């Protein structure tokens, strides 16, 4: 990835503008989690990667940016259990894998269920039995047919996401992110991630990191230079108990994005399943201070 020199990068207003629009124009709606949310539909951010890797600067995410990448690596490898996530350095799914949330859906405690991200990405059900590895195929198809418009991955297994009377979903939480569309345009890699539902103050910064990192992984595996990462949130929301933190972020001036590169070991990876969080290194990150205790709805 070829970045502009740090001094030449322009601060991005993409993330903060989504926060601002939700605060000023969002519709108050009740949620399953019990906390009212301000909600806007169809919010898109565009991040030209030469201008820096999109780690937000309105608050520091240095404490967990690698965990977010580790989580995506776990999903790519089919992880669905807390033990598997731990192997990839991701430790924040416990609240969604309690006996209370799992047993009523016929799922073993300590797992998100076969309908979660890992199940869809690595073991998508097929009529022939067994599972289909979507990311393995994605890499192969970009290499073989770069001009196609069909480089696509989905986290959604419809029959495992059903809800309503007498219907039993096969996951404790419906996938919120991970609809990935890749295009090779002018010999360069463009990745658009569509997100069904996004907690913009808490979850979305991690999701931006994950799929921008995926763009760098695909650059490494296909040889096409990474160009732009696009992030669309269909249901973009801020919970009312997060408003104070959001107002603090909006009162801060944006700063240039940092540099994230693959390590020497990362540049030797030839199989998407072999990437790990430690294959990414961070430099030039100068964010505003972190904000402790932003509520997370579970």
Secondary structure, DSSP 8 states (H G I E B T S, - for coil): -----GGG-----HHHHHHHHHHHH-EEE--TTSS-EEEEEEEEEEEEGGG-B---SSS--TTTHHHHHHHHHHHHTT--BHHHHHHTT----GGGSSHHHHGGGT--TTB--TTSHHHHHHHEE-TTSSEE-HHHHHHHHHHH-TT-S-EEE----GGGS--STT---SSSS---S-EEEEEEETTEEEEEEEEEEEETTTHHHHHHHHHHHHHHHHHHHH--EEEEEEEEEEEEEEEGGGHHHHHHHHTS-----BEEEE-TTGGG--SGGG--GGGEEEES-------TT-----
